[in-house]
Amino acid sequence: MAFSAQELQDAGKIALDFHMKKSPIDQVAVERPFMKSLMGKKKSFPGGKQYIVEQLRYRYQSNFQWFNGASVVSYNKRVTVEQAQFPWRSAHDGFSLDEDRLAQNGIVIDDNGKGGNASQAEQVQLTNLLTESTETLRLGFEEKFSMYLHLDGTSSTDAVAGLDAIVALDPTSGTVGGIDRSTSTYWRNNVSTSLTAPTTASQAATFLAAMETMWRACVKNGGRPDLIFAGASFIDAYIASLTLSGQQIQYAGGEARKLDGGVGGVYFKGIEIQWCPEFDDNFGGFVSPSTGWTKRCYFINSKHLTLRPMDGQDMVTRKPPRVYDKYVYYWALTWRGSLTTNRANAHAVLALS
């Protein structure tokens, strides 16, 4: 008894589809809050374009004048719209099974078989093998996908420009969405990167004042941040600031902290500061920035930072055909799209020095 080659490929595809539907992205909410928030508000775009375009109003170009009686007034032609162009990228992860490994697990493949001949033992073995492979494929994809959504895109020419590029520690240089930040001041995010973890009431006041300043800068042009993400070092410094300044740490409902030695939640302006575990080891040591991620805090307005998958290309399960010169079967997961913003000054990054 044996599986046909087509049965094997179909079984792998079905197993992968099942695990993608059964274990949605929300399952990683605690570990990867930034990716979860992006996935929850993603907006697709039609394929066939080189770029994802965001329309920006970058000035009013007012021709306002006072006049009296028959005074001559003037008119102007207004050019108030700029386009930010974000190139879309393609992501892939996949696994393979060769016939020797299948045979070692008691699974036989017969190219000449019509199918339907596999024994119950073979079906059980194949199910176990595919379950482990498809689960780790999904989890591995999510781990790397989340990491690259945070990074600046310089680690690979084919990677998306993530949070570290759009909400940069130095927003006065570089190009984002095809717009030069050195000359287009409206296209800069807000930043405060010289904060000190407080040990005195004075330092605590300075720390909290910097957060207030960044908040106002984000709100200045309309809207307000609705997401705050931070590493453990920044959160610890914030808690210390509250304590040193004599403020009582509260739960969201306003109830004073119970004497349990822990804090139920940390908030700023009523918004929870969400801890990102990925920050604390610089994404498993993949990067080593001068300002470690654990020291950072991001104010994000989710209306102006969007994950943009291509239509029909959002976490697609694949089963490429077996090549003629290898007795190997393949399954994969792919994604195409980008991360975009349409108002850079709606966001801010703060960091400990």
N, C-alpha and C positions, 0 to 999 in steps of 0.2 A: 504493500500500500504506500501511496505517496501523494504529495501535493503537486498540482501543476504549477508552472511558473506564474501563470496569471493569477491563480488562487493566492499564492504567496504575496504578490504585489498588492492585490486587492485587500488582503487581510491587514497588511501593514498600513495602507491608506485608511481603512476603516478604524483601526486602532488609534491612529494619530488624530483623526477627526473626532473620535469619541473623547479622547483625553483633552483636546482643545475645548470642547463644549462642556465637558464635565468639570473641568478645572479652569474656570475663567480667570482673567487677569486680576480680579478682585481678591483672589486667594493670596496675593503677595502684598496686600495693602499695608500691613504692619512693617514689612521689611523695605518696601520701595514706594513710599508715599508720593514722591514726585511723579513716577511713572503712572501710578494709579490715577492721580488727578488729571494727567494728560489724556489717558485712555478714556476717562469718563466724559471728556468734552471734545474729543477728536472730531475733525471735520474733513471729509474726503474731498478730493479734487479730481477732475476728469484727466485721464491719461493723455498722452500724445504731445505734451508740452515739455519743453526743456526746463522750465522754471515754474514754481508756484509764485504767483504774483500777489502782493499785498498793496492795495491802494492807500496812499498816505496823504492827508492834508497837512502840509508842513508850514503853511503861512496863509494869512488872510489877504495880504496885499491891498490893504485898505487905501482908498482914495478920499478919505474923509476930509471935508473942508468947511470952514465957516464962510458965509457969504452975506451980502447985504444988498437989497434992492436989485439993481441990474448988474451986479458984479459977475464977472466971467468965472464959470466953474469948469473943471476939467474932468475927463473920464479916462479910465485905463483899461487895458486888456489884461485880465487876471490869469496868471499861471500859478495855481495853488496846489496842484496835485503832483506827487512824486510816486514812483513805483519802486517797491522793494522786491527784488527777485531772488528767491531761494531755490537753488538747484535741488531736485529730488534725488534721492539715493536708494540703492537696493541692498537689502540684507538677506543673508542666507545662513541656515544651519541644517545639517543633515547627518544621517547615519546610514551605514550599509551592513549587510549580512552576506557573507560568502557561503557557498555550499558546504565547505568543510566545517565551518562553525555550526551550521544547521545540522549537519550529520552528527556532530559531537553531542548535540542536544536531542538526538533521536528523531530528527526531521529529515525526510527524504524528498527530493525534488525530481520530478519526471517530466521532461519537456514533451514527451509523446502522450502523456496522460490527458484525458478529457476532463479531469477534475472529479471531485466527489468521492475519491478513493482513500482519503487520509483516515488513519485509525483514530480512535478517541484519544489514545496516548499522544499521538503526534499533534492533535489539535490542542491538547492541554499544554504541551511543551512549547508550541508556537505562541500560544496566548501569553504564557509567562515571559517568553523572550521578548515579544513585541511590547508587552506592558512596560517592562523596565526600559526598553530603548525609547519608546515614545514619550514616557514621562520625563526621562532625563533630557530628551531633545527639547521639550517645551520649557522645562525649568532652566536649562542652559541658555536657550534663546532669550528668555526673559531677563536673566542675569546680565548678559552682555548688552542686550538692547537698552536696558535701564542705564547701564554704565555709560554708553555712548550718548544717550540723551542728555547726560550731565556734562560731558566733556566738550572741548572747543572744536573738535573736528580735525585737529592737526595731526592726530596719530595715524591717519590714513587719508589718502586723497579721495577715497570713495565713501568716507564717513560723513554723517550729517554734522552740521555745526550745532552743538547743543547749548545747554544753559550757560556754560562757562564762556561761550562766545557771545551770546545774545545779551546776557547780564554780566558784563565783564568787570574784572577787578580794575582794569584800565580802559575805560570807555572812550578815551580821547584819541585813540589810534585804531587802525585796522578797518576792515570793510565788513559790513554785515548786510546781507541781502543786496549786495551790489552798491551800497551807499557808503561813502567814505566818512568815517566818524571824526576824522581830524578837522574837517571843514563843516560838516553838517552837525552843528551842536544839538539840534532838536532830536537827533538820532542816538543820543547817549543815555544810557541808564544812569541811575543815581548810585553813588558809592561812598562808603566810609570805611576805610581799611586800617585805621590806626587806633583802634579801641584797645583798652587795657583791661584785663580781668581785674575787677576792683577788689581792694582789700581795705579801703576806707570809705567813709560816707561821701567824701568829696569825689573820689573816683567813681563811686556808684552813681552820683548825680550826673557826672560827665557822660558815663556810659548810657544812661537812660535818655539824656538830652540828645545824644547822637541818634538814638532810635527814633525819637520824636521828629528830629530834623529830616531824617530819611523818609519817614512816613508822610510828612507834609509835602516833601518834594514829589512823591509818587502821586499824591492826591491833587496837586496843584493844577494839573491840566484836565481834571475830570476823572471820576471813578475813584476807587480805593482798592488797595491790595486785599485779596480774600484768601490768600494762602501764604503761610510762613513756614519755611523749612530751615533746619539748622543742624549742625553737628553737636556732639556732646559737650565739647569744650565751650562753645558759645552759650549753650543752654545753661551750663553750670555757672558761667559768668553772669548771665541774666538773673538767675535765681539768687546769686550772691548780691547783685545790685539791689534787688527787691528787699532782701534781708537787711543789708547795710543802711538802706534809706528808710528803714522803719515801716515799710509797707507790708501788709498782711497778705500772704499768699492765699489765694482763694480758688475754689473749684468754679466751674463755669456757672453753676447755679447761684453763686454768691455765698455759699456756705463756707465758713472758716475751716481751714485745714484741721483735720483731726490729728491727734497725737499718735500717729502710726509710723513716724519716721520717714515717710515718703510723701511725694507730691502727686496728687491725682491728675494734674494737668497744668501746663504752663501756657499763659496767654498774654497777648499784647493787643490792646485795642479790641478785646473780645474775641480775637482770633487765636486759635491754638497754635503754638509753635511746635510743629511736628518734627520729631527726631528722625533723622535719616541715618540708620546704621552704616550705610555704604560710605558716608562721609568719614567715619572715624578711622578707617584704615586706608584711605585714599583708593577706594575701590579695589581692595585686595592687593595694594601696592602697585597697581597698574600705572599710576602716575605719582610723581613726587614734586608737587608744586611748592614754590617758596612759601605760599600761604596755604597751609594744609586745609583740607575740606572740613575737618572737625572744628576749625575756628570760624567757619563761615555761617552766615544767616542770610536768607533770601526772602525779600518781600515780593510777592508775585501777584499781579492782577490777571486772573485766568481768562479775562475777556480779550487780553492782548498777548497771549502766549498760547499757541495752538499746535497740536500734533496734527499733521495733514497727511494721512495715508491716501494713496492713489485708489480710485474706484476699483473695487474687485481685487485689490492687491494687499489687503490688510490681514496679515497672519494667514497666508494661504498654505494649505498642506499639499505636498507634491509627491508624485511617484514617477521619477524619470525611468525610461526603459533601460533594461539591462543591455550593456554594450556587448558586441559580438565576441570580443576577445577576452572577456572576464566572466567568470561564473559568480557574479556579485549582483545583489539587488539593492536598490537605493530608495530612500525616502527623505523628504526634506520639508522645511518650513521657510517661507520667504515673506518679505515685507518690502514695500516701496513707498517712499514718501519723504517728508521733511518736518522739521520743527520751525515754525515761523512766528514772527511778531509783527504787529502793525502799529505799536507805540512803545518805543524803547523806554521812554521816560516814565512809564507806568510802573517800572520795576526798580528794585534796589538790591544791592548786596552790601552787607556789613561784615567786617572781619576783625578778629583780634590780631594785634601786631605780633 
